[in-house]
Amino acid sequence: MKHYDYVIVGSGLFAGVFAWHAKKAGKTCLVIEKRSHMGGNIYCEDVEGIHVHKYGAHIFHTSSRRVWSFVNSLVEFNRYTNSPIANYHGEIYNMPFNMNTFSKMWGISTPDQAKAIIEEQRGQITHEPENLEEQAISLVGRDIYEKLIKGYTEKQWGRSCRELPAFIIKRLPVRYTYDNNYFNDLFQGIPIGGYNKIIDALFEGCDVILNTDFNENREKYMAMGDKLLYTGTLDSFYDYRYGHLEYRSLRFESELLDTDNYQGVAVVNYTDRETPYTRVIEHKHFEYGTSPKTVITREYPVTWEEGMEPYYPVNDKKNQEMFEKYHALADQEEKVVFGGRLAEYKYYDMDKVIESAFKLVDATFNS
């Protein structure tokens, strides 16, 4: 049986960044992946020449020059700028909340007019917000809350905004400029040719076993390496000793349409409560595609159950305390290191996953 320097569980971005640096340092790596493909949630499927983001929209953005230089050393990025729109019962609003949004909502044209309306509406909450609804109104006022936050958030979490804790919305970006660029980061774009090009580059030279659950034969695979990098769910590694950490999940419905342009933008958020999905993604717009057909994906939030893909950790007090117990066990491991959104029980943007991996890389190979 071949022996490796590292056995890596999972093949998402965290695992890939570590594997790339490990190979560069002359180390051998075996990757064990539960799914039938590499790449975790950034995996793309090719449909009619369109790179379909199989697990939801992934738009790369960062202000870290180190991260941006690294990903651009793997693949060239285009100039895609994230400018989603919101559809509320057929009314179209620009996101994030900016002067285009306010002009459409109130028929106004100046920042002072917008500020006056928002300040007046924010004043409806005179006490410390006790739930998400009060928190949102205290930040952006009732009109924006009712049309652009309430329905979307209730679908996302499967609960009324009055039942959700205020801390879920710590801040809501408001811009008093006519600027529809969703992110404030210095750099953003989509890999030309899709995210699979990044995955192929990161894991080049690694041995890979697909369709395999590491936890079903843990001792066998741990014996195959000097060290183990585990990027799966932390509670499953410890056989749910303290219980199951909770998540929200997503269900996707994709459709190939015989039109070259379905909605004119990559992402439309449906912010009313009655529309069952939260957004529709039209994938070709990420890469300025010219295919005569198009692929759209409707995204439905669902309550996570065992066997579903865990997307959003429920970082409430109960789950956070449970995670800390698992984390204490992980800290005692000598042969195993943990990392990534699942092992760290955090919702990470892609650049933050890479930054987290860099910390492990620096401690392992650059110290």
SULLINCOR-V883081 format. One record per residue. N is the residue number from 1. RES is the residue in one letter. PHI is phi in whole degrees, -180 to 180 (* if undefined). D_FIRST is the distance of its C-alpha to the first C-alpha in whole Angstrom. Layout:
BEGIN
n=N res=RES phi=PHI d_first=D_FIRST
n=N res=RES phi=PHI d_first=D_FIRST
END
This chain:
BEGIN
n=1 res=M phi=* d_first=0
n=2 res=K phi=-66 d_first=4
n=3 res=H phi=-113 d_first=6
n=4 res=Y phi=-120 d_first=10
n=5 res=D phi=-70 d_first=13
n=6 res=Y phi=-135 d_first=14
n=7 res=V phi=-102 d_first=13
n=8 res=I phi=-116 d_first=17
n=9 res=V phi=-98 d_first=18
n=10 res=G phi=102 d_first=21
n=11 res=S phi=-135 d_first=22
n=12 res=G phi=-84 d_first=26
n=13 res=L phi=-63 d_first=28
n=14 res=F phi=-60 d_first=27
n=15 res=A phi=-61 d_first=23
n=16 res=G phi=-66 d_first=24
n=17 res=V phi=-63 d_first=26
n=18 res=F phi=-66 d_first=23
n=19 res=A phi=-61 d_first=21
n=20 res=W phi=-60 d_first=23
n=21 res=H phi=-72 d_first=24
n=22 res=A phi=-63 d_first=21
n=23 res=K phi=-63 d_first=20
n=24 res=K phi=-62 d_first=24
n=25 res=A phi=-85 d_first=23
n=26 res=G phi=86 d_first=20
n=27 res=K phi=-93 d_first=17
n=28 res=T phi=-98 d_first=14
n=29 res=C phi=-135 d_first=14
n=30 res=L phi=-113 d_first=12
n=31 res=V phi=-107 d_first=15
n=32 res=I phi=-114 d_first=15
n=33 res=E phi=-123 d_first=19
n=34 res=K phi=-68 d_first=21
n=35 res=R phi=-80 d_first=23
n=36 res=S phi=-89 d_first=23
n=37 res=H phi=-146 d_first=24
n=38 res=M phi=-86 d_first=23
n=39 res=G phi=108 d_first=26
n=40 res=G phi=58 d_first=27
n=41 res=N phi=-81 d_first=31
n=42 res=I phi=-95 d_first=32
n=43 res=Y phi=-60 d_first=30
n=44 res=C phi=-119 d_first=33
n=45 res=E phi=-108 d_first=33
n=46 res=D phi=-88 d_first=36
n=47 res=V phi=-128 d_first=39
n=48 res=E phi=54 d_first=41
n=49 res=G phi=79 d_first=40
n=50 res=I phi=-102 d_first=40
n=51 res=H phi=-85 d_first=38
n=52 res=V phi=-88 d_first=38
n=53 res=H phi=-74 d_first=36
n=54 res=K phi=-64 d_first=35
n=55 res=Y phi=-116 d_first=35
n=56 res=G phi=98 d_first=38
n=57 res=A phi=-63 d_first=40
n=58 res=H phi=-125 d_first=38
n=59 res=I phi=-116 d_first=40
n=60 res=F phi=-81 d_first=39
n=61 res=H phi=-150 d_first=42
n=62 res=T phi=-163 d_first=42
n=63 res=S phi=-110 d_first=44
n=64 res=S phi=-86 d_first=41
n=65 res=R phi=-66 d_first=41
n=66 res=R phi=-65 d_first=38
n=67 res=V phi=-64 d_first=36
n=68 res=W phi=-63 d_first=39
n=69 res=S phi=-64 d_first=38
n=70 res=F phi=-64 d_first=34
n=71 res=V phi=-67 d_first=34
n=72 res=N phi=-75 d_first=37
n=73 res=S phi=-76 d_first=34
n=74 res=L phi=-95 d_first=32
n=75 res=V phi=-158 d_first=34
n=76 res=E phi=-80 d_first=38
n=77 res=F phi=-106 d_first=40
n=78 res=N phi=-88 d_first=43
n=79 res=R phi=-101 d_first=46
n=80 res=Y phi=-52 d_first=46
n=81 res=T phi=-118 d_first=48
n=82 res=N phi=-76 d_first=48
n=83 res=S phi=-135 d_first=51
n=84 res=P phi=-71 d_first=51
n=85 res=I phi=-123 d_first=54
n=86 res=A phi=-111 d_first=55
n=87 res=N phi=-114 d_first=56
n=88 res=Y phi=-115 d_first=59
n=89 res=H phi=50 d_first=60
n=90 res=G phi=90 d_first=61
n=91 res=E phi=-81 d_first=62
n=92 res=I phi=-105 d_first=60
n=93 res=Y phi=-128 d_first=59
n=94 res=N phi=-79 d_first=57
n=95 res=M phi=-121 d_first=54
n=96 res=P phi=-69 d_first=54
n=97 res=F phi=-64 d_first=57
n=98 res=N phi=-145 d_first=60
n=99 res=M phi=-62 d_first=63
n=100 res=N phi=-64 d_first=62
n=101 res=T phi=-63 d_first=61
n=102 res=F phi=-68 d_first=64
n=103 res=S phi=-62 d_first=67
n=104 res=K phi=-68 d_first=66
n=105 res=M phi=-74 d_first=66
n=106 res=W phi=-120 d_first=69
n=107 res=G phi=68 d_first=71
n=108 res=I phi=-110 d_first=71
n=109 res=S phi=-136 d_first=70
n=110 res=T phi=-119 d_first=70
n=111 res=P phi=-58 d_first=68
n=112 res=D phi=-62 d_first=71
n=113 res=Q phi=-63 d_first=71
n=114 res=A phi=-64 d_first=68
n=115 res=K phi=-60 d_first=68
n=116 res=A phi=-63 d_first=71
n=117 res=I phi=-66 d_first=70
n=118 res=I phi=-65 d_first=66
n=119 res=E phi=-63 d_first=68
n=120 res=E phi=-62 d_first=70
n=121 res=Q phi=-72 d_first=68
n=122 res=R phi=-62 d_first=65
n=123 res=G phi=-68 d_first=68
n=124 res=Q phi=-66 d_first=68
n=125 res=I phi=-101 d_first=66
n=126 res=T phi=-104 d_first=68
n=127 res=H phi=-121 d_first=65
n=128 res=E phi=-62 d_first=62
n=129 res=P phi=-57 d_first=60
n=130 res=E phi=-102 d_first=58
n=131 res=N phi=-153 d_first=56
n=132 res=L phi=-65 d_first=55
n=133 res=E phi=-60 d_first=58
n=134 res=E phi=-65 d_first=60
n=135 res=Q phi=-64 d_first=57
n=136 res=A phi=-65 d_first=57
n=137 res=I phi=-64 d_first=61
n=138 res=S phi=-67 d_first=62
n=139 res=L phi=-96 d_first=59
n=140 res=V phi=-131 d_first=61
n=141 res=G phi=89 d_first=63
n=142 res=R phi=-75 d_first=64
n=143 res=D phi=-60 d_first=64
n=144 res=I phi=-65 d_first=61
n=145 res=Y phi=-59 d_first=59
n=146 res=E phi=-65 d_first=61
n=147 res=K phi=-91 d_first=60
n=148 res=L phi=-119 d_first=57
n=149 res=I phi=-120 d_first=55
n=150 res=K phi=-56 d_first=56
n=151 res=G phi=-63 d_first=55
n=152 res=Y phi=-61 d_first=51
n=153 res=T phi=-67 d_first=50
n=154 res=E phi=-67 d_first=51
n=155 res=K phi=-68 d_first=49
n=156 res=Q phi=-63 d_first=46
n=157 res=W phi=-103 d_first=46
n=158 res=G phi=70 d_first=48
n=159 res=R phi=-146 d_first=51
n=160 res=S phi=-63 d_first=54
n=161 res=C phi=-62 d_first=55
n=162 res=R phi=-75 d_first=57
n=163 res=E phi=-97 d_first=54
n=164 res=L phi=-92 d_first=52
n=165 res=P phi=-68 d_first=52
n=166 res=A phi=-62 d_first=53
n=167 res=F phi=-66 d_first=50
n=168 res=I phi=-60 d_first=48
n=169 res=I phi=-111 d_first=51
n=170 res=K phi=-80 d_first=51
n=171 res=R phi=-154 d_first=53
n=172 res=L phi=-130 d_first=54
n=173 res=P phi=-66 d_first=54
n=174 res=V phi=-125 d_first=58
n=175 res=R phi=-117 d_first=59
n=176 res=Y phi=-98 d_first=63
n=177 res=T phi=-134 d_first=62
n=178 res=Y phi=-87 d_first=62
n=179 res=D phi=-135 d_first=58
n=180 res=N phi=-95 d_first=55
n=181 res=N phi=-71 d_first=52
n=182 res=Y phi=-65 d_first=50
n=183 res=F phi=-102 d_first=48
n=184 res=N phi=-97 d_first=50
n=185 res=D phi=-67 d_first=47
n=186 res=L phi=-67 d_first=47
n=187 res=F phi=-129 d_first=45
n=188 res=Q phi=-158 d_first=44
n=189 res=G phi=166 d_first=42
n=190 res=I phi=-124 d_first=40
n=191 res=P phi=-60 d_first=37
n=192 res=I phi=-69 d_first=39
n=193 res=G phi=97 d_first=37
n=194 res=G phi=93 d_first=35
n=195 res=Y phi=-71 d_first=33
n=196 res=N phi=-62 d_first=30
n=197 res=K phi=-64 d_first=30
n=198 res=I phi=-66 d_first=30
n=199 res=I phi=-60 d_first=26
n=200 res=D phi=-60 d_first=25
n=201 res=A phi=-69 d_first=26
n=202 res=L phi=-66 d_first=25
n=203 res=F phi=-101 d_first=21
n=204 res=E phi=-58 d_first=21
n=205 res=G phi=91 d_first=18
n=206 res=C phi=-90 d_first=16
n=207 res=D phi=-83 d_first=13
n=208 res=V phi=-133 d_first=14
n=209 res=I phi=-121 d_first=14
n=210 res=L phi=-98 d_first=18
n=211 res=N phi=54 d_first=19
n=212 res=T phi=-135 d_first=17
n=213 res=D phi=-90 d_first=19
n=214 res=F phi=-53 d_first=17
n=215 res=N phi=-69 d_first=19
n=216 res=E phi=-81 d_first=19
n=217 res=N phi=-147 d_first=15
n=218 res=R phi=-58 d_first=16
n=219 res=E phi=-64 d_first=14
n=220 res=K phi=-59 d_first=10
n=221 res=Y phi=-76 d_first=11
n=222 res=M phi=-65 d_first=12
n=223 res=A phi=-71 d_first=10
n=224 res=M phi=-87 d_first=8
n=225 res=G phi=-142 d_first=11
n=226 res=D phi=-72 d_first=14
n=227 res=K phi=-134 d_first=16
n=228 res=L phi=-122 d_first=17
n=229 res=L phi=-106 d_first=19
n=230 res=Y phi=-114 d_first=21
n=231 res=T phi=-117 d_first=24
n=232 res=G phi=-86 d_first=24
n=233 res=T phi=-69 d_first=27
n=234 res=L phi=-68 d_first=27
n=235 res=D phi=-67 d_first=29
n=236 res=S phi=-70 d_first=26
n=237 res=F phi=-61 d_first=24
n=238 res=Y phi=-103 d_first=26
n=239 res=D phi=53 d_first=27
n=240 res=Y phi=57 d_first=30
n=241 res=R phi=-55 d_first=31
n=242 res=Y phi=-105 d_first=34
n=243 res=G phi=113 d_first=35
n=244 res=H phi=-92 d_first=34
n=245 res=L phi=-68 d_first=35
n=246 res=E phi=-95 d_first=37
n=247 res=Y phi=-138 d_first=37
n=248 res=R phi=-104 d_first=39
n=249 res=S phi=-123 d_first=38
n=250 res=L phi=-135 d_first=39
n=251 res=R phi=-123 d_first=39
n=252 res=F phi=-116 d_first=40
n=253 res=E phi=-122 d_first=42
n=254 res=S phi=-106 d_first=42
n=255 res=E phi=-145 d_first=44
n=256 res=L phi=-90 d_first=45
n=257 res=L phi=-114 d_first=49
n=258 res=D phi=-89 d_first=51
n=259 res=T phi=-146 d_first=52
n=260 res=D phi=-90 d_first=52
n=261 res=N phi=-161 d_first=52
n=262 res=Y phi=-86 d_first=52
n=263 res=Q phi=-132 d_first=53
n=264 res=G phi=77 d_first=54
n=265 res=V phi=-158 d_first=51
n=266 res=A phi=-70 d_first=47
n=267 res=V phi=-133 d_first=48
n=268 res=V phi=-120 d_first=51
n=269 res=N phi=-88 d_first=51
n=270 res=Y phi=-100 d_first=53
n=271 res=T phi=-97 d_first=54
n=272 res=D phi=-84 d_first=56
n=273 res=R phi=-75 d_first=55
n=274 res=E phi=-75 d_first=56
n=275 res=T phi=-69 d_first=54
n=276 res=P phi=-72 d_first=51
n=277 res=Y phi=-99 d_first=48
n=278 res=T phi=-90 d_first=48
n=279 res=R phi=-158 d_first=48
n=280 res=V phi=-122 d_first=47
n=281 res=I phi=-107 d_first=45
n=282 res=E phi=-111 d_first=46
n=283 res=H phi=-67 d_first=43
n=284 res=K phi=-63 d_first=44
n=285 res=H phi=-71 d_first=47
n=286 res=F phi=-64 d_first=44
n=287 res=E phi=-125 d_first=44
n=288 res=Y phi=53 d_first=47
n=289 res=G phi=-66 d_first=46
n=290 res=T phi=-117 d_first=49
n=291 res=S phi=-59 d_first=47
n=292 res=P phi=-70 d_first=50
n=293 res=K phi=-114 d_first=48
n=294 res=T phi=-145 d_first=47
n=295 res=V phi=-118 d_first=44
n=296 res=I phi=-116 d_first=45
n=297 res=T phi=-131 d_first=43
n=298 res=R phi=-92 d_first=45
n=299 res=E phi=-113 d_first=43
n=300 res=Y phi=-116 d_first=44
n=301 res=P phi=-70 d_first=43
n=302 res=V phi=-139 d_first=42
n=303 res=T phi=-71 d_first=41
n=304 res=W phi=-72 d_first=38
n=305 res=E phi=-131 d_first=36
n=306 res=E phi=-53 d_first=33
n=307 res=G phi=101 d_first=31
n=308 res=M phi=-83 d_first=33
n=309 res=E phi=-76 d_first=32
n=310 res=P phi=-81 d_first=33
n=311 res=Y phi=-106 d_first=35
n=312 res=Y phi=-115 d_first=38
n=313 res=P phi=-65 d_first=37
n=314 res=V phi=-92 d_first=40
n=315 res=N phi=-81 d_first=41
n=316 res=D phi=-85 d_first=44
n=317 res=K phi=-60 d_first=45
n=318 res=K phi=-62 d_first=43
n=319 res=N phi=-70 d_first=40
n=320 res=Q phi=-66 d_first=40
n=321 res=E phi=-66 d_first=40
n=322 res=M phi=-65 d_first=37
n=323 res=F phi=-60 d_first=35
n=324 res=E phi=-61 d_first=36
n=325 res=K phi=-65 d_first=35
n=326 res=Y phi=-65 d_first=31
n=327 res=H phi=-64 d_first=32
n=328 res=A phi=-64 d_first=33
n=329 res=L phi=-65 d_first=29
n=330 res=A phi=-63 d_first=27
n=331 res=D phi=-65 d_first=29
n=332 res=Q phi=-87 d_first=28
n=333 res=E phi=-71 d_first=24
n=334 res=E phi=-99 d_first=23
n=335 res=K phi=-97 d_first=19
n=336 res=V phi=-115 d_first=20
n=337 res=V phi=-119 d_first=23
n=338 res=F phi=-122 d_first=25
n=339 res=G phi=-173 d_first=27
n=340 res=G phi=102 d_first=28
n=341 res=R phi=-63 d_first=31
n=342 res=L phi=-78 d_first=29
n=343 res=A phi=-68 d_first=28
n=344 res=E phi=-97 d_first=31
n=345 res=Y phi=50 d_first=33
n=346 res=K phi=-135 d_first=36
n=347 res=Y phi=-88 d_first=37
n=348 res=Y phi=-113 d_first=36
n=349 res=D phi=-73 d_first=37
n=350 res=M phi=-60 d_first=35
n=351 res=D phi=-66 d_first=36
n=352 res=K phi=-72 d_first=36
n=353 res=V phi=-62 d_first=32
n=354 res=I phi=-65 d_first=32
n=355 res=E phi=-61 d_first=34
n=356 res=S phi=-63 d_first=32
n=357 res=A phi=-65 d_first=29
n=358 res=F phi=-59 d_first=31
n=359 res=K phi=-61 d_first=31
n=360 res=L phi=-68 d_first=28
n=361 res=V phi=-60 d_first=27
n=362 res=D phi=-63 d_first=30
n=363 res=A phi=-70 d_first=29
n=364 res=T phi=-91 d_first=26
n=365 res=F phi=-114 d_first=26
n=366 res=N phi=-115 d_first=30
n=367 res=S phi=-87 d_first=31
END
